[in-house]
């Protein structure tokens, strides 16, 4: 990928536009959900101190080597953080952890069930000793219940939450292609922490947040869940089609592209017939003259629309759809997404420093107007161990001894 750097940063604007400047976040995190939540806090100016295992670090560092030798997942979710390499199982680790917690405003952890408690980071104890601390625990299935200790990989949570039952074609289910369970959990952790910090400003008190990937995805399933519970029938898997709207979905053009379209009213259907189909007859055809009729006769409708669009190039099809004021979009291949004209036109790329040099990365979706986005480096494992320990009050001799004893690296 070529560089898509934006204009130079303006430090004054950047600082002024970062609402979490001065907030310290301690991150005991791994994989995606926790790191994605804390990276967004870092985007808003928080100082995120990420504790990693000496030698290996967050295991997401080893997922792949596709970003010039770095893991794509790690690169995405860990910029603008400080990495401290600390062996949490070392007998002297609790004392270091306690100093870190005492300086933190927020603790985010998505360790395995029970791991935080074994490290002495029981939420109730932390809140009792540090009343202003916001503690956010991210788990697969929650802090209790029969699924508490089950492994919660994204695929598995998608299955348990019903996502896979709705995704795919009538013939075959499919998972969503991105890690939506992790992303959903990370988003609720992020928004929950923001709300807790706002509440702390009013009350002076922190709180404990428990976020589960399963609960997060079930929330996203609430519309089909309620539809099924109160309607008596589950929505069918329909690929890109819609259960109650037609024509709706993807259609292939003669040059091999797919175009997405949605006709959502009778007025739109009449324009579609006259402009796109070039024939107003289907608008009066009893099989297609109402939305319910078009849904009932979907196979015939699909053939009618599909045959017309198959005779056009994608440019011709989109031009006709635009002229008819019909909502449409391209099906963008991932290989083409980085160069999407909307991303290019809006300057959505900026170079980020990393252990392998500068790498283009997407600008955060939310940046306060007039501010400069925070796009600080992706940290090398343990790059900030000494500086963080010195910030905690340890001397140079202390840090050398910790390294010699295997506590830090």
C-alpha positions in Angstrom: 0.0 0.0 0.0 1.4 3.4 -0.9 1.6 6.3 1.6 -1.6 8.4 1.9 -0.3 10.8 4.5 -2.5 13.8 5.5 -1.1 17.3 6.0 1.3 17.8 9.0 -0.2 17.7 12.5 -1.0 20.8 14.5 0.0 20.1 18.0 -2.1 22.8 19.6 -5.3 21.7 17.8 -4.5 18.1 18.6 -4.2 18.6 22.3 -7.2 21.0 22.5 -9.4 18.4 20.7 -8.5 15.4 22.8 -11.2 15.1 25.5 -9.5 12.3 27.4 -6.1 14.0 27.7 -4.8 13.3 31.2 -6.8 10.1 31.7 -4.6 7.1 32.4 -5.9 3.6 31.3 -4.2 0.4 32.5 -4.8 -2.3 29.9 -4.4 -6.0 30.8 -5.6 -7.1 27.4 -5.1 -9.5 24.5 -6.5 -10.4 21.1 -9.1 -7.9 19.8 -12.0 -6.8 22.2 -9.9 -5.2 24.9 -7.3 -3.7 22.6 -10.0 -2.2 20.3 -11.7 -0.6 23.3 -8.6 0.9 24.7 -7.3 2.1 21.3 -10.4 4.2 20.9 -9.8 5.7 24.3 -6.2 6.4 23.2 -7.7 8.0 20.0 -9.4 10.5 22.3 -6.2 11.3 24.1 -6.0 8.8 27.0 -2.7 7.5 28.1 -3.0 3.7 27.6 -0.4 1.6 29.3 -0.5 -1.9 27.9 0.9 -4.8 30.0 2.4 -7.6 27.9 4.1 -10.9 28.6 7.9 -10.6 28.3 9.2 -12.3 25.2 5.9 -12.9 23.4 3.6 -10.1 24.3 -0.1 -10.0 23.4 -0.6 -13.2 21.4 -2.3 -11.1 18.7 1.2 -10.0 17.8 1.7 -13.4 16.3 -1.6 -13.8 14.3 0.1 -13.0 11.0 3.0 -11.0 9.5 1.1 -9.2 6.7 1.7 -5.5 7.7 5.3 -5.4 6.7 6.1 -8.1 9.2 3.5 -7.1 11.9 0.2 -8.7 12.7 -2.7 -6.9 10.9 -4.9 -7.3 14.0 -2.3 -5.9 16.4 -1.4 -3.0 14.1 -5.1 -2.1 13.9 -5.9 -2.2 17.6 -2.8 -1.0 19.4 -1.5 2.3 18.1 -1.0 5.3 20.4 -0.3 3.0 23.4 2.7 2.4 25.7 3.9 -1.2 26.1 5.4 -2.5 29.3 6.7 -6.0 29.4 5.9 -7.5 32.9 5.7 -11.1 34.1 2.4 -11.0 36.1 3.2 -14.4 37.6 6.4 -13.2 39.2 6.1 -12.9 43.0 7.1 -9.2 42.9 4.5 -8.4 40.2 1.6 -7.5 42.6 3.5 -4.6 44.0 4.2 -3.1 40.6 0.5 -3.7 39.6 -0.7 -1.9 42.7 1.4 1.1 41.9 0.0 1.1 38.3 -3.6 0.8 39.6 -3.0 3.6 42.1 -2.1 5.9 39.2 -4.8 4.8 36.8 -8.2 6.2 36.2 -9.4 3.2 34.2 -8.5 -0.5 34.3 -9.6 -2.6 31.3 -9.0 -6.3 31.2 -10.1 -9.2 29.0 -8.0 -12.0 30.4 -9.3 -15.5 30.7 -12.1 -16.0 33.3 -10.7 -15.8 36.8 -7.3 -14.6 35.8 -7.7 -11.1 37.0 -8.8 -12.4 40.5 -5.8 -14.6 40.6 -3.6 -11.6 40.0 -5.2 -9.8 43.0 -7.3 -7.6 40.7 -10.7 -8.5 42.1 -13.1 -5.8 41.0 -14.7 -5.3 44.4 -11.3 -5.0 46.2 -10.1 -2.6 43.6 -13.1 -0.4 44.0 -12.8 -0.5 47.8 -9.2 0.5 47.7 -9.5 2.9 44.8 -13.0 4.5 44.9 -12.4 6.7 41.8 -11.2 3.8 39.6 -13.3 2.7 36.6 -12.9 -1.1 36.2 -14.1 -2.7 32.9 -14.1 -6.5 32.7 -14.6 -7.9 29.2 -15.5 -11.6 29.0 -16.9 -14.0 26.5 -20.2 -15.0 28.2 -20.3 -12.9 31.4 -19.1 -13.2 35.0 -21.5 -16.0 35.9 -23.9 -18.5 34.4 -23.2 -21.9 32.9 -21.2 -20.6 30.0 -18.9 -18.4 32.1 -15.7 -20.5 31.6 -16.3 -21.5 27.9 -13.8 -20.4 25.3 -15.3 -17.5 23.4 -13.7 -17.2 20.0 -15.5 -14.9 17.6 -16.9 -17.7 15.5 -18.3 -19.5 18.6 -20.0 -16.4 19.9 -21.5 -15.6 16.5 -23.0 -19.1 16.6 -24.3 -19.0 20.2 -25.8 -15.5 19.6 -27.8 -16.6 16.6 -25.8 -14.5 14.0 -24.9 -17.5 11.9 -28.5 -18.7 11.8 -29.4 -15.4 9.9 -26.3 -15.0 7.8 -25.7 -16.7 4.5 -28.0 -18.2 1.8 -31.0 -20.5 2.2 -28.7 -23.4 1.4 -25.8 -22.6 3.7 -25.2 -20.5 6.8 -22.1 -18.3 7.1 -20.4 -16.3 9.8 -19.9 -12.6 9.3 -16.5 -12.0 7.7 -15.2 -9.6 10.4 -14.8 -10.3 14.1 -18.1 -8.7 15.0 -18.3 -10.3 18.5 -15.0 -8.8 19.5 -15.8 -5.5 17.8 -19.2 -5.3 19.5 -17.8 -6.1 22.9 -15.0 -3.6 22.4 -17.5 -0.9 21.4 -19.7 -1.4 24.4 -16.6 -1.4 26.7 -15.4 1.8 25.1 -18.8 3.6 25.4 -19.3 2.2 28.9 -16.0 3.6 30.1 -16.8 7.0 28.6 -20.1 7.0 30.4 -18.4 5.9 33.7 -15.9 8.7 33.4 -18.6 11.3 32.9 -20.5 9.9 35.9 -17.3 10.1 38.0 -17.0 13.8 37.1 -20.4 14.3 38.7 -20.2 12.0 41.7 -16.5 11.5 42.3 -17.0 7.7 42.3 -15.8 5.1 39.8 -17.7 2.0 39.0 -17.4 -1.6 37.7 -18.5 -2.5 34.1 -19.0 -6.1 33.0 -19.2 -6.5 29.3 -19.6 -9.8 27.5 -19.2 -10.5 23.8 -22.3 -12.7 23.9 -24.5 -10.0 25.5 -23.2 -7.5 23.0 -24.1 -9.6 20.0 -27.4 -10.6 21.4 -28.2 -6.9 21.7 -27.4 -6.6 18.0 -29.8 -9.5 17.4 -32.6 -7.9 19.3 -34.6 -6.9 16.2 -34.7 -10.4 14.7 -35.1 -11.8 18.2 -38.2 -9.7 19.0 -39.5 -10.4 15.5 -39.3 -14.1 16.1 -40.5 -14.1 19.7 -43.5 -12.0 19.0 -44.2 -12.9 15.4 -43.7 -16.6 15.7 -41.4 -17.0 12.7 -37.7 -16.6 12.5 -36.3 -14.5 9.6 -34.9 -16.7 6.8 -31.4 -16.6 5.5 -31.7 -14.7 2.3 -28.2 -13.7 1.2 -28.4 -10.0 0.3 -32.2 -10.1 -0.1 -34.7 -8.7 2.3 -37.6 -10.6 3.8 -40.2 -7.9 3.3 -38.7 -5.6 0.5 -38.3 -6.4 -3.2 -36.4 -5.8 -5.4 -33.6 -5.6 -2.9 -30.0 -7.0 -3.0 -27.2 -7.8 -5.3 -27.4 -8.1 -9.1 -24.6 -9.0 -11.5 -23.8 -6.8 -14.5 -22.5 -7.9 -17.8 -18.9 -6.9 -16.9 -18.9 -9.2 -13.9 -19.5 -6.6 -11.2 -22.3 -6.7 -8.6 -24.5 -3.7 -7.9 -26.7 -3.4 -4.8 -30.1 -1.8 -5.0 -33.2 -1.2 -2.8 -36.6 -0.2 -4.0 -38.6 0.7 -0.9 -41.8 2.4 -2.1 -44.3 2.2 -5.0 -43.2 5.6 -6.3 -39.7 4.3 -6.5 -40.9 1.1 -8.2 -42.6 3.0 -10.9 -39.5 5.1 -11.5 -37.4 1.9 -11.5 -39.6 0.3 -14.2 -39.7 3.4 -16.4 -36.1 4.4 -16.2 -34.1 1.3 -15.4 -36.2 -1.5 -16.9 -37.3 0.8 -19.7 -40.8 -0.6 -19.5 -43.6 0.7 -17.3 -45.6 -2.5 -17.7 -44.3 -4.3 -14.6 -45.6 -1.5 -12.4 -49.1 -2.5 -13.5 -48.5 -6.3 -13.5 -50.6 -7.9 -10.7 -47.5 -10.0 -9.8 -45.4 -6.8 -9.1 -47.8 -3.9 -8.5 -47.5 -3.9 -4.7 -44.6 -4.6 -2.4 -46.3 -7.7 -1.0 -47.0 -9.0 -4.5 -43.3 -8.5 -5.4 -42.2 -10.3 -2.3 -44.6 -13.2 -3.0 -43.3 -13.4 -6.6 -39.7 -12.8 -5.8 -38.2 -15.5 -8.2 -40.0 -14.0 -11.2 -39.0 -10.5 -10.1 -35.4 -11.5 -9.6 -35.3 -12.8 -13.1 -36.9 -9.7 -14.5 -34.5 -7.3 -12.8 -31.5 -9.6 -13.1 -31.9 -10.0 -16.9 -32.0 -6.3 -17.4 -29.0 -5.5 -15.3 -27.0 -8.4 -16.8 -27.3 -6.5 -20.2 -25.6 -3.4 -18.7 -22.1 -2.6 -17.5 -21.9 -1.5 -13.9 -21.4 2.1 -14.9 -24.5 2.0 -17.1 -26.5 0.3 -14.4 -25.5 2.8 -11.7 -26.2 5.8 -14.1 -29.7 4.5 -14.7 -30.3 3.9 -11.0 -29.1 7.4 -10.1 -31.3 8.9 -12.8 -34.3 7.0 -11.3 -33.2 8.1 -7.8 -33.0 4.5 -6.7 -30.6 3.8 -3.8 -27.7 1.7 -5.0 -24.1 0.8 -4.2 -21.2 -1.2 -5.5 -20.0 -4.5 -3.9 -16.5 -3.4 -3.1 -13.9 -6.1 -3.0 -11.5 -5.9 0.0 -8.7 -5.7 -2.5 -10.2 -2.4 -3.8 -11.4 -0.9 -0.5 -8.2 0.9 0.4 -8.5 3.0 -2.7 -12.2 3.7 -2.4 -12.9 7.1 -3.9 -14.7 8.3 -0.8 -11.7 7.4 1.4 -9.3 9.1 -0.9 -11.5 12.3 -1.3 -11.9 12.7 2.5 -8.2 12.0 3.4 -9.0 9.0 5.5 -5.4 7.7 5.6 -2.4 8.8 7.6 1.0 7.3 8.1 1.6 5.8 11.5 5.1 5.0 13.0 5.7 1.4 14.1 8.6 -1.0 14.8 8.8 -1.6 11.1 8.7 2.0 10.0 5.8 4.2 8.8 2.6 2.3 7.7 -0.6 3.9 6.3 -3.5 3.5 8.7 -7.1 4.7 8.7 -8.0 7.8 10.6 -10.4 7.2 13.6 -14.1 7.5 12.6 -14.7 10.1 15.2 -12.4 13.1 15.6 -13.6 16.3 17.3 -14.1 19.0 14.6 -11.1 21.2 14.3 -8.8 18.8 16.1 -6.0 16.7 14.7 -6.5 12.9 14.9 -4.2 11.1 17.3 -2.2 8.6 15.3 0.8 7.8 17.6 3.1 4.8 17.0 2.3 1.2 17.4 4.6 0.1 20.2 7.3 -2.4 20.1 7.0 -5.0 22.9 8.3 -3.5 26.1 9.3 -0.2 24.5 8.0 1.8 27.4 8.9 -0.5 30.3 11.6 1.6 31.8 9.8 5.0 31.3 6.6 3.7 32.9 8.5 2.2 35.8 10.4 5.4 36.4 7.0 7.3 36.3 5.9 4.9 39.0 8.8 6.0 41.2 11.3 3.2 40.6 14.9 4.1 40.2 17.3 3.1 37.4 18.8 0.5 39.8 15.3 -0.8 40.5 14.5 -1.3 36.8 17.8 -3.0 36.2 17.2 -5.4 39.1 13.7 -6.2 37.8 15.1 -7.1 34.5 17.8 -9.3 36.0 15.2 -11.1 38.1 12.9 -11.7 35.1 10.1 -9.5 36.4 10.3 -7.1 33.5 11.9 -7.1 30.0 
